[in-house]
Amino acid sequence: MTTDLQSSPRMRHATQALIKKRYAAERRFRAYGVAAILFGLAFLVALFSTIVARGYTAFLQSAFTLDVNLDQGAFGSSTPPSQSDIIMADYTKLANRALFQALGVDPANKADAKAAASLLSANADVQIRKAVEADPSLIGKSIPLTLLAHGNVDTLMKGHFDRTVPENRRQLSDKQLGWLDKAAASGVLAKHFNTGIFTYGASSKPETAGVGVAFIGSLYMMLIVLLVSVPLGVAAAVYLEEFAPKNLLTDTIEVNINNLAAVPSIVFGLLGLAIFINFMGVPRSAALVGGLVLALMTLPTIIIATRAAVAAVPPSIREAALGVGASKMQSITHHVIPLAVPGILTGTIIGLAKALGETAPLLMIGMVAFVVDFPKTPFDSATALPVQIYMWATAAERGFVERTAGATLILLAFLVCMNVTAVLLRRRYERRW
């Protein structure tokens, strides 16, 4: 009896120690989980902060606001000027003359005139021509126009230009810096919202480079992926889950589908190059071939997610439909698939997000074309946002550094819009049981 009384406190003490140890282990495990989440969030915040810090200036562009005199003599002798006269006019001369007047440069001094003219973008003449083509009645008048500055001027205005470097190693001379400082102080030179990053196509000059063509190309490709991979993927998944017999053939198909989901994306690029371009003759670098390649790459992901969603529908749903006289096809199309829509949309989100960010397969099928004009159909030459980012990242000019980060922000915004739409649709059709 004495031994039992003595051992009872010891047992209680040991039990309490074990309980405290278990609770401490649980607290440590929760702390590890919180630390892992915070660690990941810290890297995510650092990544987005770096992209935003480098890319927000891509949405600003330096430009001169000049009074351009559209002298009648620059458009030939005919009155009113013909369409060919408007096209062939020397708009570069008109732009330079307006700039010389604003900066106080003597055009008779050839060296100063050449140095001042280099401060304007090579696209300035195109801006004036488009204004005249839009309203020919401007000919003979002096109108204020906002003309793009050269990429070096834009770098200076955004604070990325080092004035301490010796003049013979700088891209802007001391005299040019003096002109620019005077123009900025008077308001002739200023930064404006850069609509060109959304409307311009490919260009070798950073100030006239934009993601317009790449955005349209990516939009075409995502539509093709959506129209091809989702119906095929859902149909294949429903057949394999509901109708296909369990034998060696279907087991082999299932294994290969799972393996295809892990195949490197460049393999799909080689497949598209061999089948769609070399065999079927689809135009190289067209959005159509890019969409078909990305659709093939997305199919395994959608099939796997759809099969899981269909299998998750309770068997009682099928049994109830069959019990009231519905056929197996009716029970699947009217009950199972509608209830599996949230899971199908989840697989679609994952597949489209993966396809939108792919670069390697698009490089294999020639989506690196230097495309200036907007593609009107999926058969026209185009490029994609990830490829455009890759091309800008390899460019040497300082202006392309910010455009690389800016295009990344546009790509992320495109991805967020797609995901938000899919999530809203998933919640709209979500059912609980």
ZILINQUI-V71580 format. One record per residue. RES is the residue in one small letter. OMEGA is omega in whole degrees, 0 to 359 (* if undefined). Layout:
{{RES,OMEGA} {RES,OMEGA}}
This chain:
{{m,179} {t,180} {t,180} {d,179} {l,180} {q,182} {s,182} {s,177} {p,179} {r,178} {m,179} {r,179} {h,179} {a,179} {t,178} {q,178} {a,178} {l,179} {i,178} {k,179} {k,179} {r,179} {y,179} {a,178} {a,178} {e,179} {r,178} {r,180} {f,178} {r,179} {a,177} {y,179} {g,178} {v,179} {a,179} {a,178} {i,179} {l,178} {f,178} {g,179} {l,179} {a,178} {f,179} {l,178} {v,179} {a,179} {l,182} {f,178} {s,179} {t,180} {i,181} {v,181} {a,180} {r,190} {g,185} {y,180} {t,177} {a,179} {f,173} {l,181} {q,179} {s,181} {a,175} {f,172} {t,189} {l,172} {d,183} {v,178} {n,179} {l,184} {d,180} {q,182} {g,180} {a,184} {f,177} {g,185} {s,183} {s,180} {t,356} {p,181} {p,177} {s,179} {q,178} {s,177} {d,180} {i,181} {i,187} {m,181} {a,181} {d,182} {y,177} {t,178} {k,179} {l,180} {a,180} {n,180} {r,178} {a,179} {l,179} {f,180} {q,181} {a,182} {l,182} {g,181} {v,178} {d,181} {p,178} {a,177} {n,187} {k,182} {a,179} {d,181} {a,179} {k,180} {a,180} {a,181} {a,181} {s,179} {l,178} {l,175} {s,176} {a,180} {n,183} {a,180} {d,179} {v,179} {q,179} {i,181} {r,180} {k,178} {a,180} {v,179} {e,179} {a,181} {d,181} {p,179} {s,178} {l,182} {i,183} {g,180} {k,174} {s,186} {i,175} {p,179} {l,176} {t,184} {l,183} {l,173} {a,178} {h,181} {g,178} {n,177} {v,179} {d,177} {t,178} {l,184} {m,181} {k,174} {g,181} {h,183} {f,182} {d,181} {r,183} {t,178} {v,178} {p,188} {e,182} {n,178} {r,180} {r,178} {q,176} {l,181} {s,178} {d,180} {k,178} {q,177} {l,177} {g,177} {w,183} {l,177} {d,178} {k,180} {a,179} {a,179} {a,181} {s,180} {g,178} {v,179} {l,181} {a,177} {k,179} {h,175} {f,187} {n,175} {t,183} {g,181} {i,178} {f,189} {t,181} {y,174} {g,181} {a,179} {s,176} {s,178} {k,184} {p,183} {e,180} {t,179} {a,180} {g,183} {v,184} {g,180} {v,181} {a,179} {f,178} {i,178} {g,178} {s,179} {l,176} {y,183} {m,179} {m,177} {l,179} {i,178} {v,181} {l,184} {l,184} {v,190} {s,184} {v,178} {p,180} {l,181} {g,180} {v,180} {a,179} {a,181} {a,180} {v,179} {y,182} {l,184} {e,189} {e,189} {f,189} {a,176} {p,180} {k,179} {n,183} {l,182} {l,180} {t,175} {d,178} {t,179} {i,180} {e,179} {v,181} {n,176} {i,178} {n,179} {n,180} {l,179} {a,181} {a,180} {v,177} {p,187} {s,182} {i,177} {v,177} {f,175} {g,176} {l,178} {l,178} {g,178} {l,183} {a,187} {i,189} {f,184} {i,184} {n,184} {f,185} {m,176} {g,176} {v,182} {p,180} {r,179} {s,175} {a,179} {a,180} {l,182} {v,176} {g,178} {g,180} {l,179} {v,179} {l,177} {a,177} {l,181} {m,183} {t,185} {l,182} {p,180} {t,181} {i,180} {i,182} {i,181} {a,181} {t,177} {r,179} {a,180} {a,179} {v,180} {a,182} {a,177} {v,183} {p,178} {p,181} {s,178} {i,179} {r,183} {e,179} {a,179} {a,179} {l,182} {g,179} {v,173} {g,179} {a,174} {s,180} {k,178} {m,179} {q,179} {s,180} {i,185} {t,184} {h,187} {h,188} {v,183} {i,176} {p,179} {l,180} {a,183} {v,178} {p,178} {g,177} {i,179} {l,176} {t,177} {g,178} {t,178} {i,182} {i,182} {g,180} {l,178} {a,178} {k,181} {a,183} {l,183} {g,183} {e,178} {t,187} {a,180} {p,180} {l,176} {l,182} {m,182} {i,171} {g,179} {m,178} {v,182} {a,178} {f,188} {v,180} {v,184} {d,180} {f,176} {p,180} {k,179} {t,177} {p,179} {f,180} {d,178} {s,181} {a,172} {t,183} {a,183} {l,178} {p,179} {v,178} {q,177} {i,179} {y,182} {m,179} {w,181} {a,180} {t,180} {a,186} {a,185} {e,181} {r,182} {g,181} {f,178} {v,179} {e,179} {r,175} {t,178} {a,178} {g,177} {a,176} {t,177} {l,178} {i,178} {l,179} {l,178} {a,177} {f,180} {l,180} {v,179} {c,178} {m,183} {n,179} {v,178} {t,180} {a,180} {v,178} {l,178} {l,180} {r,179} {r,179} {r,184} {y,184} {e,178} {r,178} {r,177} {w,*}}
